Amino acid sequence: MSDAAPILQSTITCPTCGHSAVETMPTNACQFFYDCTGCGVLLRPKQGHCCVFCSYGSVPCPPMQADGSGAACC
């Protein structure tokens, strides 16, 4: 495990319209859904990913940052 503080800001990019938005990630839960503010599509994690930040974000969620194997994730 890493002792570094997690990065809490991630830029989510919509695969449908390409719109990007900087969002704050929750530290105590995975975010399974995200409404794109560009086109309104509801994003869900890709198969095998724990949350929308791990699928579409510039930075993976805090649990994945702490343990890159995914074991600590939701």
Gaussian input, Z-matrix of N, CA and C with variables (Angstrom, degrees):
# hf/3-21g

backbone

0 1
 N
 C     1     B1
 C     2     B2     1     A1
 N     3     B3     2     A2     1     D1
 C     4     B4     3     A3     2     D2
 C     5     B5     4     A4     3     D3
 N     6     B6     5     A5     4     D4
 C     7     B7     6     A6     5     D5
 C     8     B8     7     A7     6     D6
 N     9     B9     8     A8     7     D7
 C    10    B10     9     A9     8     D8
 C    11    B11    10    A10     9     D9
 N    12    B12    11    A11    10    D10
 C    13    B13    12    A12    11    D11
 C    14    B14    13    A13    12    D12
 N    15    B15    14    A14    13    D13
 C    16    B16    15    A15    14    D14
 C    17    B17    16    A16    15    D15
 N    18    B18    17    A17    16    D16
 C    19    B19    18    A18    17    D17
 C    20    B20    19    A19    18    D18
 N    21    B21    20    A20    19    D19
 C    22    B22    21    A21    20    D20
 C    23    B23    22    A22    21    D21
 N    24    B24    23    A23    22    D22
 C    25    B25    24    A24    23    D23
 C    26    B26    25    A25    24    D24
 N    27    B27    26    A26    25    D25
 C    28    B28    27    A27    26    D26
 C    29    B29    28    A28    27    D27
 N    30    B30    29    A29    28    D28
 C    31    B31    30    A30    29    D29
 C    32    B32    31    A31    30    D30
 N    33    B33    32    A32    31    D31
 C    34    B34    33    A33    32    D32
 C    35    B35    34    A34    33    D33
 N    36    B36    35    A35    34    D34
 C    37    B37    36    A36    35    D35
 C    38    B38    37    A37    36    D36
 N    39    B39    38    A38    37    D37
 C    40    B40    39    A39    38    D38
 C    41    B41    40    A40    39    D39
 N    42    B42    41    A41    40    D40
 C    43    B43    42    A42    41    D41
 C    44    B44    43    A43    42    D42
 N    45    B45    44    A44    43    D43
 C    46    B46    45    A45    44    D44
 C    47    B47    46    A46    45    D45
 N    48    B48    47    A47    46    D46
 C    49    B49    48    A48    47    D47
 C    50    B50    49    A49    48    D48
 N    51    B51    50    A50    49    D49
 C    52    B52    51    A51    50    D50
 C    53    B53    52    A52    51    D51
 N    54    B54    53    A53    52    D52
 C    55    B55    54    A54    53    D53
 C    56    B56    55    A55    54    D54
 N    57    B57    56    A56    55    D55
 C    58    B58    57    A57    56    D56
 C    59    B59    58    A58    57    D57
 N    60    B60    59    A59    58    D58
 C    61    B61    60    A60    59    D59
 C    62    B62    61    A61    60    D60
 N    63    B63    62    A62    61    D61
 C    64    B64    63    A63    62    D62
 C    65    B65    64    A64    63    D63
 N    66    B66    65    A65    64    D64
 C    67    B67    66    A66    65    D65
 C    68    B68    67    A67    66    D66
 N    69    B69    68    A68    67    D67
 C    70    B70    69    A69    68    D68
 C    71    B71    70    A70    69    D69
 N    72    B72    71    A71    70    D70
 C    73    B73    72    A72    71    D71
 C    74    B74    73    A73    72    D72
 N    75    B75    74    A74    73    D73
 C    76    B76    75    A75    74    D74
 C    77    B77    76    A76    75    D75
 N    78    B78    77    A77    76    D76
 C    79    B79    78    A78    77    D77
 C    80    B80    79    A79    78    D78
 N    81    B81    80    A80    79    D79
 C    82    B82    81    A81    80    D80
 C    83    B83    82    A82    81    D81
 N    84    B84    83    A83    82    D82
 C    85    B85    84    A84    83    D83
 C    86    B86    85    A85    84    D84
 N    87    B87    86    A86    85    D85
 C    88    B88    87    A87    86    D86
 C    89    B89    88    A88    87    D87
 N    90    B90    89    A89    88    D88
 C    91    B91    90    A90    89    D89
 C    92    B92    91    A91    90    D90
 N    93    B93    92    A92    91    D91
 C    94    B94    93    A93    92    D92
 C    95    B95    94    A94    93    D93
 N    96    B96    95    A95    94    D94
 C    97    B97    96    A96    95    D95
 C    98    B98    97    A97    96    D96
 N    99    B99    98    A98    97    D97
 C   100   B100    99    A99    98    D98
 C   101   B101   100   A100    99    D99
 N   102   B102   101   A101   100   D100
 C   103   B103   102   A102   101   D101
 C   104   B104   103   A103   102   D102
 N   105   B105   104   A104   103   D103
 C   106   B106   105   A105   104   D104
 C   107   B107   106   A106   105   D105
 N   108   B108   107   A107   106   D106
 C   109   B109   108   A108   107   D107
 C   110   B110   109   A109   108   D108
 N   111   B111   110   A110   109   D109
 C   112   B112   111   A111   110   D110
 C   113   B113   112   A112   111   D111
 N   114   B114   113   A113   112   D112
 C   115   B115   114   A114   113   D113
 C   116   B116   115   A115   114   D114
 N   117   B117   116   A116   115   D115
 C   118   B118   117   A117   116   D116
 C   119   B119   118   A118   117   D117
 N   120   B120   119   A119   118   D118
 C   121   B121   120   A120   119   D119
 C   122   B122   121   A121   120   D120
 N   123   B123   122   A122   121   D121
 C   124   B124   123   A123   122   D122
 C   125   B125   124   A124   123   D123
 N   126   B126   125   A125   124   D124
 C   127   B127   126   A126   125   D125
 C   128   B128   127   A127   126   D126
 N   129   B129   128   A128   127   D127
 C   130   B130   129   A129   128   D128
 C   131   B131   130   A130   129   D129
 N   132   B132   131   A131   130   D130
 C   133   B133   132   A132   131   D131
 C   134   B134   133   A133   132   D132
 N   135   B135   134   A134   133   D133
 C   136   B136   135   A135   134   D134
 C   137   B137   136   A136   135   D135
 N   138   B138   137   A137   136   D136
 C   139   B139   138   A138   137   D137
 C   140   B140   139   A139   138   D138
 N   141   B141   140   A140   139   D139
 C   142   B142   141   A141   140   D140
 C   143   B143   142   A142   141   D141
 N   144   B144   143   A143   142   D142
 C   145   B145   144   A144   143   D143
 C   146   B146   145   A145   144   D144
 N   147   B147   146   A146   145   D145
 C   148   B148   147   A147   146   D146
 C   149   B149   148   A148   147   D147
 N   150   B150   149   A149   148   D148
 C   151   B151   150   A150   149   D149
 C   152   B152   151   A151   150   D150
 N   153   B153   152   A152   151   D151
 C   154   B154   153   A153   152   D152
 C   155   B155   154   A154   153   D153
 N   156   B156   155   A155   154   D154
 C   157   B157   156   A156   155   D155
 C   158   B158   157   A157   156   D156
 N   159   B159   158   A158   157   D157
 C   160   B160   159   A159   158   D158
 C   161   B161   160   A160   159   D159
 N   162   B162   161   A161   160   D160
 C   163   B163   162   A162   161   D161
 C   164   B164   163   A163   162   D162
 N   165   B165   164   A164   163   D163
 C   166   B166   165   A165   164   D164
 C   167   B167   166   A166   165   D165
 N   168   B168   167   A167   166   D166
 C   169   B169   168   A168   167   D167
 C   170   B170   169   A169   168   D168
 N   171   B171   170   A170   169   D169
 C   172   B172   171   A171   170   D170
 C   173   B173   172   A172   171   D171
 N   174   B174   173   A173   172   D172
 C   175   B175   174   A174   173   D173
 C   176   B176   175   A175   174   D174
 N   177   B177   176   A176   175   D175
 C   178   B178   177   A177   176   D176
 C   179   B179   178   A178   177   D177
 N   180   B180   179   A179   178   D178
 C   181   B181   180   A180   179   D179
 C   182   B182   181   A181   180   D180
 N   183   B183   182   A182   181   D181
 C   184   B184   183   A183   182   D182
 C   185   B185   184   A184   183   D183
 N   186   B186   185   A185   184   D184
 C   187   B187   186   A186   185   D185
 C   188   B188   187   A187   186   D186
 N   189   B189   188   A188   187   D187
 C   190   B190   189   A189   188   D188
 C   191   B191   190   A190   189   D189
 N   192   B192   191   A191   190   D190
 C   193   B193   192   A192   191   D191
 C   194   B194   193   A193   192   D192
 N   195   B195   194   A194   193   D193
 C   196   B196   195   A195   194   D194
 C   197   B197   196   A196   195   D195
 N   198   B198   197   A197   196   D196
 C   199   B199   198   A198   197   D197
 C   200   B200   199   A199   198   D198
 N   201   B201   200   A200   199   D199
 C   202   B202   201   A201   200   D200
 C   203   B203   202   A202   201   D201
 N   204   B204   203   A203   202   D202
 C   205   B205   204   A204   203   D203
 C   206   B206   205   A205   204   D204
 N   207   B207   206   A206   205   D205
 C   208   B208   207   A207   206   D206
 C   209   B209   208   A208   207   D207
 N   210   B210   209   A209   208   D208
 C   211   B211   210   A210   209   D209
 C   212   B212   211   A211   210   D210
 N   213   B213   212   A212   211   D211
 C   214   B214   213   A213   212   D212
 C   215   B215   214   A214   213   D213
 N   216   B216   215   A215   214   D214
 C   217   B217   216   A216   215   D215
 C   218   B218   217   A217   216   D216
 N   219   B219   218   A218   217   D217
 C   220   B220   219   A219   218   D218
 C   221   B221   220   A220   219   D219

   B1=1.4508
   B2=1.5179
   B3=1.2992
   B4=1.4555
   B5=1.5174
   B6=1.3603
   B7=1.4585
   B8=1.5244
   B9=1.3133
   B10=1.4627
   B11=1.5246
   B12=1.3255
   B13=1.4663
   B14=1.5239
   B15=1.3287
   B16=1.4650
   B17=1.5284
   B18=1.3182
   B19=1.4602
   B20=1.5225
   B21=1.3193
   B22=1.4638
   B23=1.5217
   B24=1.3258
   B25=1.4578
   B26=1.5288
   B27=1.3234
   B28=1.4604
   B29=1.5200
   B30=1.3138
   B31=1.4575
   B32=1.5191
   B33=1.3315
   B34=1.4601
   B35=1.5272
   B36=1.3354
   B37=1.4578
   B38=1.5201
   B39=1.3286
   B40=1.4638
   B41=1.5274
   B42=1.3314
   B43=1.4598
   B44=1.5278
   B45=1.3215
   B46=1.4593
   B47=1.5231
   B48=1.3517
   B49=1.4674
   B50=1.5270
   B51=1.3423
   B52=1.4540
   B53=1.5168
   B54=1.3394
   B55=1.4693
   B56=1.5237
   B57=1.3290
   B58=1.4671
   B59=1.5131
   B60=1.3237
   B61=1.4592
   B62=1.5190
   B63=1.3311
   B64=1.4632
   B65=1.5197
   B66=1.3263
   B67=1.4622
   B68=1.5235
   B69=1.3199
   B70=1.4609
   B71=1.5233
   B72=1.3190
   B73=1.4618
   B74=1.5251
   B75=1.3241
   B76=1.4603
   B77=1.5292
   B78=1.3257
   B79=1.4680
   B80=1.5179
   B81=1.3305
   B82=1.4592
   B83=1.5253
   B84=1.3366
   B85=1.4601
   B86=1.5222
   B87=1.3287
   B88=1.4591
   B89=1.5268
   B90=1.3143
   B91=1.4576
   B92=1.5230
   B93=1.3323
   B94=1.4550
   B95=1.5254
   B96=1.3348
   B97=1.4591
   B98=1.5186
   B99=1.3235
   B100=1.4615
   B101=1.5249
   B102=1.3325
   B103=1.4568
   B104=1.5177
   B105=1.3343
   B106=1.4555
   B107=1.5244
   B108=1.3219
   B109=1.4648
   B110=1.5261
   B111=1.3322
   B112=1.4572
   B113=1.5219
   B114=1.3456
   B115=1.4710
   B116=1.5286
   B117=1.3239
   B118=1.4638
   B119=1.5172
   B120=1.3234
   B121=1.4633
   B122=1.5331
   B123=1.3296
   B124=1.4587
   B125=1.5244
   B126=1.3363
   B127=1.4587
   B128=1.5175
   B129=1.3202
   B130=1.4628
   B131=1.5218
   B132=1.3186
   B133=1.4791
   B134=1.5259
   B135=1.3289
   B136=1.4583
   B137=1.5229
   B138=1.3091
   B139=1.4652
   B140=1.5232
   B141=1.3179
   B142=1.4503
   B143=1.5203
   B144=1.3334
   B145=1.4616
   B146=1.5199
   B147=1.3326
   B148=1.4648
   B149=1.5294
   B150=1.3419
   B151=1.4637
   B152=1.5301
   B153=1.3272
   B154=1.4691
   B155=1.5196
   B156=1.3348
   B157=1.4615
   B158=1.5287
   B159=1.3220
   B160=1.4663
   B161=1.5318
   B162=1.3322
   B163=1.4631
   B164=1.5240
   B165=1.3308
   B166=1.4671
   B167=1.5266
   B168=1.3255
   B169=1.4577
   B170=1.5129
   B171=1.3180
   B172=1.4654
   B173=1.5281
   B174=1.3425
   B175=1.4601
   B176=1.5284
   B177=1.3344
   B178=1.4626
   B179=1.5282
   B180=1.3126
   B181=1.4651
   B182=1.5413
   B183=1.3389
   B184=1.4704
   B185=1.5350
   B186=1.3491
   B187=1.4772
   B188=1.5331
   B189=1.3254
   B190=1.4668
   B191=1.5188
   B192=1.3349
   B193=1.4560
   B194=1.5256
   B195=1.3337
   B196=1.4637
   B197=1.5307
   B198=1.3434
   B199=1.4622
   B200=1.5193
   B201=1.2945
   B202=1.4517
   B203=1.5223
   B204=1.3264
   B205=1.4689
   B206=1.5141
   B207=1.3328
   B208=1.4533
   B209=1.5180
   B210=1.3143
   B211=1.4573
   B212=1.5130
   B213=1.3476
   B214=1.4587
   B215=1.5277
   B216=1.3275
   B217=1.4582
   B218=1.5205
   B219=1.3014
   B220=1.4612
   B221=1.4913
   A1=110.77
   A2=114.90
   A3=121.10
   A4=110.19
   A5=115.90
   A6=120.24
   A7=111.69
   A8=118.24
   A9=122.49
   A10=110.20
   A11=115.13
   A12=120.32
   A13=108.58
   A14=117.06
   A15=119.18
   A16=111.44
   A17=115.01
   A18=121.51
   A19=106.18
   A20=117.26
   A21=120.66
   A22=113.96
   A23=118.19
   A24=121.94
   A25=108.91
   A26=116.25
   A27=121.28
   A28=108.16
   A29=116.39
   A30=121.06
   A31=108.41
   A32=116.20
   A33=121.38
   A34=107.69
   A35=115.89
   A36=121.53
   A37=108.59
   A38=115.62
   A39=121.71
   A40=110.25
   A41=117.29
   A42=119.76
   A43=112.55
   A44=117.44
   A45=121.48
   A46=111.96
   A47=116.34
   A48=119.45
   A49=113.84
   A50=117.78
   A51=121.11
   A52=114.90
   A53=117.37
   A54=120.85
   A55=109.82
   A56=116.43
   A57=121.84
   A58=110.08
   A59=115.73
   A60=121.75
   A61=108.97
   A62=116.01
   A63=120.98
   A64=107.65
   A65=116.28
   A66=122.36
   A67=109.70
   A68=115.62
   A69=122.17
   A70=108.46
   A71=115.94
   A72=120.61
   A73=110.68
   A74=117.17
   A75=119.38
   A76=109.65
   A77=115.93
   A78=119.52
   A79=112.22
   A80=117.39
   A81=120.45
   A82=113.89
   A83=117.75
   A84=120.51
   A85=109.48
   A86=115.64
   A87=120.43
   A88=108.82
   A89=116.32
   A90=120.44
   A91=107.41
   A92=115.45
   A93=121.06
   A94=113.16
   A95=118.24
   A96=121.73
   A97=110.04
   A98=115.47
   A99=121.33
   A100=107.79
   A101=116.39
   A102=121.73
   A103=108.87
   A104=116.78
   A105=120.80
   A106=109.04
   A107=116.30
   A108=120.34
   A109=111.33
   A110=117.26
   A111=120.96
   A112=112.53
   A113=116.14
   A114=119.68
   A115=113.65
   A116=117.62
   A117=120.88
   A118=115.17
   A119=118.25
   A120=120.11
   A121=109.35
   A122=116.02
   A123=121.98
   A124=108.28
   A125=115.81
   A126=120.61
   A127=109.84
   A128=115.01
   A129=123.14
   A130=107.40
   A131=117.98
   A132=119.43
   A133=111.50
   A134=115.19
   A135=120.10
   A136=108.10
   A137=116.70
   A138=121.15
   A139=109.91
   A140=116.14
   A141=122.21
   A142=114.16
   A143=117.41
   A144=121.22
   A145=109.23
   A146=115.49
   A147=119.83
   A148=113.02
   A149=117.93
   A150=119.22
   A151=110.68
   A152=116.27
   A153=120.74
   A154=112.08
   A155=118.60
   A156=120.48
   A157=110.95
   A158=117.16
   A159=120.30
   A160=110.97
   A161=117.36
   A162=120.82
   A163=113.45
   A164=117.53
   A165=120.63
   A166=114.14
   A167=117.34
   A168=120.81
   A169=113.76
   A170=115.01
   A171=121.02
   A172=111.31
   A173=116.18
   A174=123.24
   A175=107.35
   A176=119.35
   A177=120.28
   A178=111.13
   A179=116.35
   A180=121.82
   A181=111.12
   A182=117.35
   A183=120.93
   A184=115.03
   A185=120.37
   A186=118.00
   A187=112.56
   A188=117.77
   A189=120.28
   A190=111.76
   A191=117.03
   A192=120.28
   A193=110.68
   A194=115.61
   A195=121.09
   A196=111.51
   A197=115.69
   A198=121.03
   A199=108.37
   A200=117.50
   A201=123.34
   A202=115.19
   A203=117.88
   A204=119.66
   A205=111.92
   A206=117.94
   A207=120.89
   A208=112.71
   A209=117.92
   A210=121.13
   A211=112.07
   A212=117.00
   A213=120.05
   A214=112.26
   A215=116.57
   A216=119.07
   A217=111.37
   A218=114.03
   A219=122.41
   A220=109.34
   D1=149.17
   D2=-179.53
   D3=-92.02
   D4=142.72
   D5=177.03
   D6=-90.55
   D7=-5.30
   D8=-179.30
   D9=-70.75
   D10=145.88
   D11=177.18
   D12=-67.10
   D13=140.02
   D14=-179.44
   D15=-69.58
   D16=150.58
   D17=171.87
   D18=-81.09
   D19=128.19
   D20=-174.92
   D21=-104.63
   D22=-7.94
   D23=178.81
   D24=-104.34
   D25=135.40
   D26=177.83
   D27=-141.96
   D28=142.74
   D29=176.86
   D30=-95.30
   D31=114.37
   D32=178.06
   D33=-89.96
   D34=130.66
   D35=177.61
   D36=-116.34
   D37=123.45
   D38=-178.80
   D39=-71.97
   D40=127.86
   D41=179.24
   D42=-73.79
   D43=-15.21
   D44=-178.52
   D45=-83.73
   D46=-49.72
   D47=-174.51
   D48=-115.34
   D49=-11.50
   D50=179.43
   D51=83.91
   D52=1.20
   D53=178.66
   D54=-65.41
   D55=138.76
   D56=178.47
   D57=-119.16
   D58=144.59
   D59=177.98
   D60=-146.32
   D61=137.39
   D62=176.49
   D63=-83.95
   D64=126.75
   D65=-177.97
   D66=-129.01
   D67=153.30
   D68=174.92
   D69=-92.68
   D70=128.14
   D71=-178.76
   D72=-85.81
   D73=142.08
   D74=173.63
   D75=-69.84
   D76=147.00
   D77=179.79
   D78=-95.61
   D79=-14.90
   D80=-173.20
   D81=-115.07
   D82=6.74
   D83=-179.32
   D84=-161.13
   D85=156.88
   D86=174.27
   D87=-87.44
   D88=148.53
   D89=177.81
   D90=-103.66
   D91=110.87
   D92=-174.54
   D93=-86.02
   D94=-23.67
   D95=-177.37
   D96=-130.09
   D97=149.17
   D98=176.37
   D99=-149.47
   D100=126.85
   D101=176.36
   D102=-88.59
   D103=118.75
   D104=178.13
   D105=-65.14
   D106=128.14
   D107=179.93
   D108=-80.47
   D109=-5.75
   D110=177.78
   D111=-89.02
   D112=-51.86
   D113=-175.65
   D114=-119.23
   D115=-9.35
   D116=177.13
   D117=86.66
   D118=0.20
   D119=179.75
   D120=-67.34
   D121=144.94
   D122=178.20
   D123=-90.64
   D124=113.28
   D125=178.85
   D126=-85.93
   D127=142.32
   D128=175.51
   D129=-130.13
   D130=156.29
   D131=-179.90
   D132=-59.85
   D133=146.28
   D134=173.17
   D135=-68.63
   D136=156.94
   D137=179.20
   D138=-55.97
   D139=129.67
   D140=179.91
   D141=91.28
   D142=-8.23
   D143=177.57
   D144=-100.69
   D145=152.86
   D146=-175.48
   D147=-87.80
   D148=-24.10
   D149=-175.14
   D150=-158.58
   D151=171.50
   D152=-179.04
   D153=-66.52
   D154=-28.12
   D155=178.65
   D156=-68.37
   D157=-37.56
   D158=178.24
   D159=-71.74
   D160=-26.63
   D161=179.90
   D162=-87.29
   D163=-42.05
   D164=-170.24
   D165=-125.10
   D166=-0.60
   D167=-177.08
   D168=-91.24
   D169=160.85
   D170=177.14
   D171=-78.65
   D172=-17.99
   D173=179.92
   D174=-133.74
   D175=133.59
   D176=177.40
   D177=-68.75
   D178=163.75
   D179=-177.74
   D180=-62.09
   D181=157.07
   D182=-178.11
   D183=-52.79
   D184=-42.59
   D185=177.84
   D186=-61.68
   D187=-36.82
   D188=178.09
   D189=-71.51
   D190=-31.71
   D191=175.67
   D192=-64.56
   D193=-38.50
   D194=-178.00
   D195=-71.20
   D196=-34.97
   D197=-176.62
   D198=-142.95
   D199=91.39
   D200=-175.47
   D201=-56.83
   D202=-11.49
   D203=-179.72
   D204=-78.49
   D205=-15.65
   D206=-179.26
   D207=90.84
   D208=-6.76
   D209=-177.78
   D210=-63.78
   D211=-30.80
   D212=-177.47
   D213=-87.96
   D214=-4.44
   D215=-175.80
   D216=-79.72
   D217=164.69
   D218=-177.83
   D219=-53.68

